[in-house]
Amino acid sequence: MPAKSAAQQKAAGAALSAKRGDTKKSALKGASREMYDSMSESQLEDFAETKRKGLPEHKSKTKH
């Protein structure tokens, strides 16, 4: 599943880096910390490899 925003793609990249041991888990905050805890490495790869071109910086919030 591709990322829906550039911010989501960046957070996935940070979480993936921590999963692989390249950065410390303690350095993660917010969405990247949640992604680290709840997603597998392959799921994070799918989000992180999304190209940022054409993505909004942040996903728009919708009312339900």
mmCIF file of the N, C-alpha and C atoms, coordinates in Angstrom:
data_MODEL
# 
_entry.id   MODEL 
# 
loop_
_atom_site.group_PDB 
_atom_site.id 
_atom_site.type_symbol 
_atom_site.label_atom_id 
_atom_site.label_alt_id 
_atom_site.label_comp_id 
_atom_site.label_asym_id 
_atom_site.label_entity_id 
_atom_site.label_seq_id 
_atom_site.pdbx_PDB_ins_code 
_atom_site.Cartn_x 
_atom_site.Cartn_y 
_atom_site.Cartn_z 
_atom_site.occupancy 
_atom_site.B_iso_or_equiv 
_atom_site.pdbx_formal_charge 
_atom_site.auth_seq_id 
_atom_site.auth_comp_id 
_atom_site.auth_asym_id 
_atom_site.auth_atom_id 
_atom_site.pdbx_PDB_model_num 
ATOM 1   N N  . MET A 1 1  ? 0.851   -1.169 0.000  1.00 0.00 ? 1  MET A N  1 
ATOM 2   C CA . MET A 1 1  ? 0.000   0.000  0.000  1.00 0.00 ? 1  MET A CA 1 
ATOM 3   C C  . MET A 1 1  ? 0.902   1.239  0.000  1.00 0.00 ? 1  MET A C  1 
ATOM 4   N N  . PRO A 1 2  ? 0.724   2.121  -0.925 1.00 0.00 ? 2  PRO A N  1 
ATOM 5   C CA . PRO A 1 2  ? 1.560   3.328  -0.947 1.00 0.00 ? 2  PRO A CA 1 
ATOM 6   C C  . PRO A 1 2  ? 1.112   4.348  0.099  1.00 0.00 ? 2  PRO A C  1 
ATOM 7   N N  . ALA A 1 3  ? 2.040   5.203  0.472  1.00 0.00 ? 3  ALA A N  1 
ATOM 8   C CA . ALA A 1 3  ? 1.734   6.272  1.419  1.00 0.00 ? 3  ALA A CA 1 
ATOM 9   C C  . ALA A 1 3  ? 0.782   7.266  0.772  1.00 0.00 ? 3  ALA A C  1 
ATOM 10  N N  . LYS A 1 4  ? -0.052  7.902  1.583  1.00 0.00 ? 4  LYS A N  1 
ATOM 11  C CA . LYS A 1 4  ? -1.030  8.871  1.075  1.00 0.00 ? 4  LYS A CA 1 
ATOM 12  C C  . LYS A 1 4  ? -0.540  10.307 1.159  1.00 0.00 ? 4  LYS A C  1 
ATOM 13  N N  . SER A 1 5  ? 0.589   10.522 1.847  1.00 0.00 ? 5  SER A N  1 
ATOM 14  C CA . SER A 1 5  ? 1.141   11.868 1.962  1.00 0.00 ? 5  SER A CA 1 
ATOM 15  C C  . SER A 1 5  ? 2.655   11.770 2.140  1.00 0.00 ? 5  SER A C  1 
ATOM 16  N N  . ALA A 1 6  ? 3.322   12.888 1.886  1.00 0.00 ? 6  ALA A N  1 
ATOM 17  C CA . ALA A 1 6  ? 4.773   12.931 2.060  1.00 0.00 ? 6  ALA A CA 1 
ATOM 18  C C  . ALA A 1 6  ? 5.128   12.731 3.534  1.00 0.00 ? 6  ALA A C  1 
ATOM 19  N N  . ALA A 1 7  ? 4.341   13.276 4.441  1.00 0.00 ? 7  ALA A N  1 
ATOM 20  C CA . ALA A 1 7  ? 4.612   13.120 5.865  1.00 0.00 ? 7  ALA A CA 1 
ATOM 21  C C  . ALA A 1 7  ? 4.527   11.654 6.283  1.00 0.00 ? 7  ALA A C  1 
ATOM 22  N N  . GLN A 1 8  ? 3.557   10.942 5.743  1.00 0.00 ? 8  GLN A N  1 
ATOM 23  C CA . GLN A 1 8  ? 3.393   9.528  6.043  1.00 0.00 ? 8  GLN A CA 1 
ATOM 24  C C  . GLN A 1 8  ? 4.584   8.728  5.490  1.00 0.00 ? 8  GLN A C  1 
ATOM 25  N N  . GLN A 1 9  ? 5.037   9.081  4.316  1.00 0.00 ? 9  GLN A N  1 
ATOM 26  C CA . GLN A 1 9  ? 6.181   8.407  3.702  1.00 0.00 ? 9  GLN A CA 1 
ATOM 27  C C  . GLN A 1 9  ? 7.443   8.634  4.527  1.00 0.00 ? 9  GLN A C  1 
ATOM 28  N N  . LYS A 1 10 ? 7.635   9.851  5.003  1.00 0.00 ? 10 LYS A N  1 
ATOM 29  C CA . LYS A 1 10 ? 8.811   10.177 5.815  1.00 0.00 ? 10 LYS A CA 1 
ATOM 30  C C  . LYS A 1 10 ? 8.772   9.429  7.148  1.00 0.00 ? 10 LYS A C  1 
ATOM 31  N N  . ALA A 1 11 ? 7.609   9.380  7.775  1.00 0.00 ? 11 ALA A N  1 
ATOM 32  C CA . ALA A 1 11 ? 7.465   8.682  9.053  1.00 0.00 ? 11 ALA A CA 1 
ATOM 33  C C  . ALA A 1 11 ? 7.748   7.190  8.879  1.00 0.00 ? 11 ALA A C  1 
ATOM 34  N N  . ALA A 1 12 ? 7.281   6.617  7.790  1.00 0.00 ? 12 ALA A N  1 
ATOM 35  C CA . ALA A 1 12 ? 7.535   5.203  7.518  1.00 0.00 ? 12 ALA A CA 1 
ATOM 36  C C  . ALA A 1 12 ? 9.023   4.966  7.310  1.00 0.00 ? 12 ALA A C  1 
ATOM 37  N N  . GLY A 1 13 ? 9.687   5.877  6.633  1.00 0.00 ? 13 GLY A N  1 
ATOM 38  C CA . GLY A 1 13 ? 11.127  5.748  6.432  1.00 0.00 ? 13 GLY A CA 1 
ATOM 39  C C  . GLY A 1 13 ? 11.887  5.781  7.740  1.00 0.00 ? 13 GLY A C  1 
ATOM 40  N N  . ALA A 1 14 ? 11.492  6.650  8.650  1.00 0.00 ? 14 ALA A N  1 
ATOM 41  C CA . ALA A 1 14 ? 12.141  6.735  9.960  1.00 0.00 ? 14 ALA A CA 1 
ATOM 42  C C  . ALA A 1 14 ? 11.904  5.456  10.761 1.00 0.00 ? 14 ALA A C  1 
ATOM 43  N N  . ALA A 1 15 ? 10.672  4.956  10.742 1.00 0.00 ? 15 ALA A N  1 
ATOM 44  C CA . ALA A 1 15 ? 10.349  3.730  11.462 1.00 0.00 ? 15 ALA A CA 1 
ATOM 45  C C  . ALA A 1 15 ? 11.098  2.539  10.873 1.00 0.00 ? 15 ALA A C  1 
ATOM 46  N N  . LEU A 1 16 ? 11.205  2.492  9.565  1.00 0.00 ? 16 LEU A N  1 
ATOM 47  C CA . LEU A 1 16 ? 11.922  1.410  8.899  1.00 0.00 ? 16 LEU A CA 1 
ATOM 48  C C  . LEU A 1 16 ? 13.400  1.436  9.276  1.00 0.00 ? 16 LEU A C  1 
ATOM 49  N N  . SER A 1 17 ? 13.973  2.610  9.339  1.00 0.00 ? 17 SER A N  1 
ATOM 50  C CA . SER A 1 17 ? 15.372  2.751  9.731  1.00 0.00 ? 17 SER A CA 1 
ATOM 51  C C  . SER A 1 17 ? 15.597  2.195  11.140 1.00 0.00 ? 17 SER A C  1 
ATOM 52  N N  . ALA A 1 18 ? 14.668  2.453  12.032 1.00 0.00 ? 18 ALA A N  1 
ATOM 53  C CA . ALA A 1 18 ? 14.782  1.939  13.398 1.00 0.00 ? 18 ALA A CA 1 
ATOM 54  C C  . ALA A 1 18 ? 14.585  0.426  13.439 1.00 0.00 ? 18 ALA A C  1 
ATOM 55  N N  . LYS A 1 19 ? 13.647  -0.094 12.643 1.00 0.00 ? 19 LYS A N  1 
ATOM 56  C CA . LYS A 1 19 ? 13.421  -1.544 12.595 1.00 0.00 ? 19 LYS A CA 1 
ATOM 57  C C  . LYS A 1 19 ? 14.681  -2.264 12.139 1.00 0.00 ? 19 LYS A C  1 
ATOM 58  N N  . ARG A 1 20 ? 15.401  -1.658 11.228 1.00 0.00 ? 20 ARG A N  1 
ATOM 59  C CA . ARG A 1 20 ? 16.618  -2.269 10.685 1.00 0.00 ? 20 ARG A CA 1 
ATOM 60  C C  . ARG A 1 20 ? 17.833  -2.038 11.575 1.00 0.00 ? 20 ARG A C  1 
ATOM 61  N N  . GLY A 1 21 ? 17.675  -1.230 12.623 1.00 0.00 ? 21 GLY A N  1 
ATOM 62  C CA . GLY A 1 21 ? 18.762  -0.980 13.552 1.00 0.00 ? 21 GLY A CA 1 
ATOM 63  C C  . GLY A 1 21 ? 19.691  0.142  13.142 1.00 0.00 ? 21 GLY A C  1 
ATOM 64  N N  . ASP A 1 22 ? 19.319  0.896  12.109 1.00 0.00 ? 22 ASP A N  1 
ATOM 65  C CA . ASP A 1 22 ? 20.159  2.001  11.647 1.00 0.00 ? 22 ASP A CA 1 
ATOM 66  C C  . ASP A 1 22 ? 20.035  3.229  12.539 1.00 0.00 ? 22 ASP A C  1 
ATOM 67  N N  . THR A 1 23 ? 18.890  3.401  13.176 1.00 0.00 ? 23 THR A N  1 
ATOM 68  C CA . THR A 1 23 ? 18.685  4.487  14.127 1.00 0.00 ? 23 THR A CA 1 
ATOM 69  C C  . THR A 1 23 ? 18.076  3.896  15.397 1.00 0.00 ? 23 THR A C  1 
ATOM 70  N N  . LYS A 1 24 ? 18.098  4.656  16.471 1.00 0.00 ? 24 LYS A N  1 
ATOM 71  C CA . LYS A 1 24 ? 17.569  4.175  17.741 1.00 0.00 ? 24 LYS A CA 1 
ATOM 72  C C  . LYS A 1 24 ? 16.052  4.351  17.802 1.00 0.00 ? 24 LYS A C  1 
ATOM 73  N N  . LYS A 1 25 ? 15.387  3.368  18.390 1.00 0.00 ? 25 LYS A N  1 
ATOM 74  C CA . LYS A 1 25 ? 13.938  3.453  18.572 1.00 0.00 ? 25 LYS A CA 1 
ATOM 75  C C  . LYS A 1 25 ? 13.583  4.672  19.414 1.00 0.00 ? 25 LYS A C  1 
ATOM 76  N N  . SER A 1 26 ? 14.429  5.017  20.368 1.00 0.00 ? 26 SER A N  1 
ATOM 77  C CA . SER A 1 26 ? 14.151  6.147  21.252 1.00 0.00 ? 26 SER A CA 1 
ATOM 78  C C  . SER A 1 26 ? 14.140  7.480  20.506 1.00 0.00 ? 26 SER A C  1 
ATOM 79  N N  . ALA A 1 27 ? 14.692  7.515  19.298 1.00 0.00 ? 27 ALA A N  1 
ATOM 80  C CA . ALA A 1 27 ? 14.706  8.745  18.501 1.00 0.00 ? 27 ALA A CA 1 
ATOM 81  C C  . ALA A 1 27 ? 13.377  8.975  17.781 1.00 0.00 ? 27 ALA A C  1 
ATOM 82  N N  . LEU A 1 28 ? 12.529  7.959  17.741 1.00 0.00 ? 28 LEU A N  1 
ATOM 83  C CA . LEU A 1 28 ? 11.251  8.071  17.034 1.00 0.00 ? 28 LEU A CA 1 
ATOM 84  C C  . LEU A 1 28 ? 10.231  8.811  17.891 1.00 0.00 ? 28 LEU A C  1 
ATOM 85  N N  . LYS A 1 29 ? 9.371   9.586  17.210 1.00 0.00 ? 29 LYS A N  1 
ATOM 86  C CA . LYS A 1 29 ? 8.306   10.324 17.878 1.00 0.00 ? 29 LYS A CA 1 
ATOM 87  C C  . LYS A 1 29 ? 7.033   10.221 17.049 1.00 0.00 ? 29 LYS A C  1 
ATOM 88  N N  . GLY A 1 30 ? 5.905   10.385 17.683 1.00 0.00 ? 30 GLY A N  1 
ATOM 89  C CA . GLY A 1 30 ? 4.623   10.493 16.999 1.00 0.00 ? 30 GLY A CA 1 
ATOM 90  C C  . GLY A 1 30 ? 4.300   9.334  16.077 1.00 0.00 ? 30 GLY A C  1 
ATOM 91  N N  . ALA A 1 31 ? 3.983   9.674  14.835 1.00 0.00 ? 31 ALA A N  1 
ATOM 92  C CA . ALA A 1 31 ? 3.524   8.687  13.865 1.00 0.00 ? 31 ALA A CA 1 
ATOM 93  C C  . ALA A 1 31 ? 4.585   7.624  13.579 1.00 0.00 ? 31 ALA A C  1 
ATOM 94  N N  . SER A 1 32 ? 5.850   8.031  13.518 1.00 0.00 ? 32 SER A N  1 
ATOM 95  C CA . SER A 1 32 ? 6.889   7.048  13.218 1.00 0.00 ? 32 SER A CA 1 
ATOM 96  C C  . SER A 1 32 ? 7.010   6.029  14.352 1.00 0.00 ? 32 SER A C  1 
ATOM 97  N N  . ARG A 1 33 ? 6.808   6.452  15.603 1.00 0.00 ? 33 ARG A N  1 
ATOM 98  C CA . ARG A 1 33 ? 6.846   5.534  16.743 1.00 0.00 ? 33 ARG A CA 1 
ATOM 99  C C  . ARG A 1 33 ? 5.679   4.555  16.672 1.00 0.00 ? 33 ARG A C  1 
ATOM 100 N N  . GLU A 1 34 ? 4.498   5.072  16.328 1.00 0.00 ? 34 GLU A N  1 
ATOM 101 C CA . GLU A 1 34 ? 3.319   4.212  16.202 1.00 0.00 ? 34 GLU A CA 1 
ATOM 102 C C  . GLU A 1 34 ? 3.500   3.204  15.070 1.00 0.00 ? 34 GLU A C  1 
ATOM 103 N N  . MET A 1 35 ? 4.052   3.670  13.952 1.00 0.00 ? 35 MET A N  1 
ATOM 104 C CA . MET A 1 35 ? 4.295   2.774  12.824 1.00 0.00 ? 35 MET A CA 1 
ATOM 105 C C  . MET A 1 35 ? 5.297   1.686  13.199 1.00 0.00 ? 35 MET A C  1 
ATOM 106 N N  . TYR A 1 36 ? 6.339   2.056  13.921 1.00 0.00 ? 36 TYR A N  1 
ATOM 107 C CA . TYR A 1 36 ? 7.355   1.100  14.360 1.00 0.00 ? 36 TYR A CA 1 
ATOM 108 C C  . TYR A 1 36 ? 6.705   -0.023 15.169 1.00 0.00 ? 36 TYR A C  1 
ATOM 109 N N  . ASP A 1 37 ? 5.813   0.346  16.079 1.00 0.00 ? 37 ASP A N  1 
ATOM 110 C CA . ASP A 1 37 ? 5.185   -0.620 16.972 1.00 0.00 ? 37 ASP A CA 1 
ATOM 111 C C  . ASP A 1 37 ? 4.120   -1.469 16.290 1.00 0.00 ? 37 ASP A C  1 
ATOM 112 N N  . SER A 1 38 ? 3.447   -0.936 15.280 1.00 0.00 ? 38 SER A N  1 
ATOM 113 C CA . SER A 1 38 ? 2.277   -1.631 14.744 1.00 0.00 ? 38 SER A CA 1 
ATOM 114 C C  . SER A 1 38 ? 2.458   -2.246 13.359 1.00 0.00 ? 38 SER A C  1 
ATOM 115 N N  . MET A 1 39 ? 3.573   -1.977 12.688 1.00 0.00 ? 39 MET A N  1 
ATOM 116 C CA . MET A 1 39 ? 3.737   -2.453 11.312 1.00 0.00 ? 39 MET A CA 1 
ATOM 117 C C  . MET A 1 39 ? 4.968   -3.339 11.176 1.00 0.00 ? 39 MET A C  1 
ATOM 118 N N  . SER A 1 40 ? 4.902   -4.268 10.226 1.00 0.00 ? 40 SER A N  1 
ATOM 119 C CA . SER A 1 40 ? 6.050   -5.129 9.948  1.00 0.00 ? 40 SER A CA 1 
ATOM 120 C C  . SER A 1 40 ? 7.046   -4.380 9.061  1.00 0.00 ? 40 SER A C  1 
ATOM 121 N N  . GLU A 1 41 ? 8.233   -4.935 8.942  1.00 0.00 ? 41 GLU A N  1 
ATOM 122 C CA . GLU A 1 41 ? 9.257   -4.309 8.105  1.00 0.00 ? 41 GLU A CA 1 
ATOM 123 C C  . GLU A 1 41 ? 8.797   -4.238 6.648  1.00 0.00 ? 41 GLU A C  1 
ATOM 124 N N  . SER A 1 42 ? 8.129   -5.276 6.154  1.00 0.00 ? 42 SER A N  1 
ATOM 125 C CA . SER A 1 42 ? 7.670   -5.255 4.758  1.00 0.00 ? 42 SER A CA 1 
ATOM 126 C C  . SER A 1 42 ? 6.575   -4.212 4.540  1.00 0.00 ? 42 SER A C  1 
ATOM 127 N N  . GLN A 1 43 ? 5.701   -4.012 5.524  1.00 0.00 ? 43 GLN A N  1 
ATOM 128 C CA . GLN A 1 43 ? 4.677   -2.974 5.403  1.00 0.00 ? 43 GLN A CA 1 
ATOM 129 C C  . GLN A 1 43 ? 5.331   -1.593 5.385  1.00 0.00 ? 43 GLN A C  1 
ATOM 130 N N  . LEU A 1 44 ? 6.315   -1.397 6.242  1.00 0.00 ? 44 LEU A N  1 
ATOM 131 C CA . LEU A 1 44 ? 7.019   -0.114 6.282  1.00 0.00 ? 44 LEU A CA 1 
ATOM 132 C C  . LEU A 1 44 ? 7.752   0.139  4.965  1.00 0.00 ? 44 LEU A C  1 
ATOM 133 N N  . GLU A 1 45 ? 8.322   -0.904 4.380  1.00 0.00 ? 45 GLU A N  1 
ATOM 134 C CA . GLU A 1 45 ? 8.990   -0.756 3.082  1.00 0.00 ? 45 GLU A CA 1 
ATOM 135 C C  . GLU A 1 45 ? 8.018   -0.259 2.023  1.00 0.00 ? 45 GLU A C  1 
ATOM 136 N N  . ASP A 1 46 ? 6.804   -0.814 2.012  1.00 0.00 ? 46 ASP A N  1 
ATOM 137 C CA . ASP A 1 46 ? 5.798   -0.392 1.033  1.00 0.00 ? 46 ASP A CA 1 
ATOM 138 C C  . ASP A 1 46 ? 5.482   1.097  1.160  1.00 0.00 ? 46 ASP A C  1 
ATOM 139 N N  . PHE A 1 47 ? 5.335   1.564  2.379  1.00 0.00 ? 47 PHE A N  1 
ATOM 140 C CA . PHE A 1 47 ? 5.051   2.984  2.602  1.00 0.00 ? 47 PHE A CA 1 
ATOM 141 C C  . PHE A 1 47 ? 6.261   3.846  2.271  1.00 0.00 ? 47 PHE A C  1 
ATOM 142 N N  . ALA A 1 48 ? 7.424   3.425  2.728  1.00 0.00 ? 48 ALA A N  1 
ATOM 143 C CA . ALA A 1 48 ? 8.629   4.238  2.578  1.00 0.00 ? 48 ALA A CA 1 
ATOM 144 C C  . ALA A 1 48 ? 9.097   4.361  1.129  1.00 0.00 ? 48 ALA A C  1 
ATOM 145 N N  . GLU A 1 49 ? 8.828   3.364  0.308  1.00 0.00 ? 49 GLU A N  1 
ATOM 146 C CA . GLU A 1 49 ? 9.303   3.423  -1.075 1.00 0.00 ? 49 GLU A CA 1 
ATOM 147 C C  . GLU A 1 49 ? 8.410   4.249  -1.999 1.00 0.00 ? 49 GLU A C  1 
ATOM 148 N N  . THR A 1 50 ? 7.295   4.738  -1.488 1.00 0.00 ? 50 THR A N  1 
ATOM 149 C CA . THR A 1 50 ? 6.401   5.591  -2.267 1.00 0.00 ? 50 THR A CA 1 
ATOM 150 C C  . THR A 1 50 ? 7.128   6.860  -2.705 1.00 0.00 ? 50 THR A C  1 
ATOM 151 N N  . LYS A 1 51 ? 7.020   7.199  -3.956 1.00 0.00 ? 51 LYS A N  1 
ATOM 152 C CA . LYS A 1 51 ? 7.625   8.436  -4.455 1.00 0.00 ? 51 LYS A CA 1 
ATOM 153 C C  . LYS A 1 51 ? 6.843   9.627  -3.920 1.00 0.00 ? 51 LYS A C  1 
ATOM 154 N N  . ARG A 1 52 ? 7.546   10.667 -3.516 1.00 0.00 ? 52 ARG A N  1 
ATOM 155 C CA . ARG A 1 52 ? 6.888   11.844 -2.937 1.00 0.00 ? 52 ARG A CA 1 
ATOM 156 C C  . ARG A 1 52 ? 6.310   12.777 -3.991 1.00 0.00 ? 52 ARG A C  1 
ATOM 157 N N  . LYS A 1 53 ? 6.789   12.692 -5.201 1.00 0.00 ? 53 LYS A N  1 
ATOM 158 C CA . LYS A 1 53 ? 6.310   13.605 -6.233 1.00 0.00 ? 53 LYS A CA 1 
ATOM 159 C C  . LYS A 1 53 ? 4.797   13.423 -6.420 1.00 0.00 ? 53 LYS A C  1 
ATOM 160 N N  . GLY A 1 54 ? 4.073   14.509 -6.307 1.00 0.00 ? 54 GLY A N  1 
ATOM 161 C CA . GLY A 1 54 ? 2.626   14.471 -6.490 1.00 0.00 ? 54 GLY A CA 1 
ATOM 162 C C  . GLY A 1 54 ? 1.841   14.197 -5.217 1.00 0.00 ? 54 GLY A C  1 
ATOM 163 N N  . LEU A 1 55 ? 2.524   13.842 -4.133 1.00 0.00 ? 55 LEU A N  1 
ATOM 164 C CA . LEU A 1 55 ? 1.817   13.599 -2.875 1.00 0.00 ? 55 LEU A CA 1 
ATOM 165 C C  . LEU A 1 55 ? 1.628   14.918 -2.130 1.00 0.00 ? 55 LEU A C  1 
ATOM 166 N N  . PRO A 1 56 ? 0.501   15.076 -1.458 1.00 0.00 ? 56 PRO A N  1 
ATOM 167 C CA . PRO A 1 56 ? 0.356   16.265 -0.599 1.00 0.00 ? 56 PRO A CA 1 
ATOM 168 C C  . PRO A 1 56 ? 1.286   16.122 0.596  1.00 0.00 ? 56 PRO A C  1 
ATOM 169 N N  . GLU A 1 57 ? 1.681   17.233 1.197  1.00 0.00 ? 57 GLU A N  1 
ATOM 170 C CA . GLU A 1 57 ? 2.562   17.162 2.363  1.00 0.00 ? 57 GLU A CA 1 
ATOM 171 C C  . GLU A 1 57 ? 1.865   16.436 3.515  1.00 0.00 ? 57 GLU A C  1 
ATOM 172 N N  . HIS A 1 58 ? 0.595   16.734 3.736  1.00 0.00 ? 58 HIS A N  1 
ATOM 173 C CA . HIS A 1 58 ? -0.178  16.067 4.782  1.00 0.00 ? 58 HIS A CA 1 
ATOM 174 C C  . HIS A 1 58 ? -1.487  15.588 4.180  1.00 0.00 ? 58 HIS A C  1 
ATOM 175 N N  . LYS A 1 59 ? -1.960  14.465 4.668  1.00 0.00 ? 59 LYS A N  1 
ATOM 176 C CA . LYS A 1 59 ? -3.229  13.920 4.238  1.00 0.00 ? 59 LYS A CA 1 
ATOM 177 C C  . LYS A 1 59 ? -4.345  14.805 4.772  1.00 0.00 ? 59 LYS A C  1 
ATOM 178 N N  . SER A 1 60 ? -5.301  15.149 3.928  1.00 0.00 ? 60 SER A N  1 
ATOM 179 C CA . SER A 1 60 ? -6.398  15.996 4.378  1.00 0.00 ? 60 SER A CA 1 
ATOM 180 C C  . SER A 1 60 ? -7.318  15.198 5.281  1.00 0.00 ? 60 SER A C  1 
ATOM 181 N N  . LYS A 1 61 ? -7.833  15.863 6.301  1.00 0.00 ? 61 LYS A N  1 
ATOM 182 C CA . LYS A 1 61 ? -8.753  15.203 7.233  1.00 0.00 ? 61 LYS A CA 1 
ATOM 183 C C  . LYS A 1 61 ? -10.159 15.289 6.687  1.00 0.00 ? 61 LYS A C  1 
ATOM 184 N N  . THR A 1 62 ? -10.892 14.193 6.791  1.00 0.00 ? 62 THR A N  1 
ATOM 185 C CA . THR A 1 62 ? -12.275 14.156 6.321  1.00 0.00 ? 62 THR A CA 1 
ATOM 186 C C  . THR A 1 62 ? -13.206 13.993 7.497  1.00 0.00 ? 62 THR A C  1 
ATOM 187 N N  . LYS A 1 63 ? -14.371 14.576 7.392  1.00 0.00 ? 63 LYS A N  1 
ATOM 188 C CA . LYS A 1 63 ? -15.374 14.437 8.438  1.00 0.00 ? 63 LYS A CA 1 
ATOM 189 C C  . LYS A 1 63 ? -16.245 13.233 8.123  1.00 0.00 ? 63 LYS A C  1 
ATOM 190 N N  . HIS A 1 64 ? -16.630 12.542 9.159  1.00 0.00 ? 64 HIS A N  1 
ATOM 191 C CA . HIS A 1 64 ? -17.498 11.370 8.983  1.00 0.00 ? 64 HIS A CA 1 
ATOM 192 C C  . HIS A 1 64 ? -18.876 11.684 9.455  1.00 0.00 ? 64 HIS A C  1 
# 
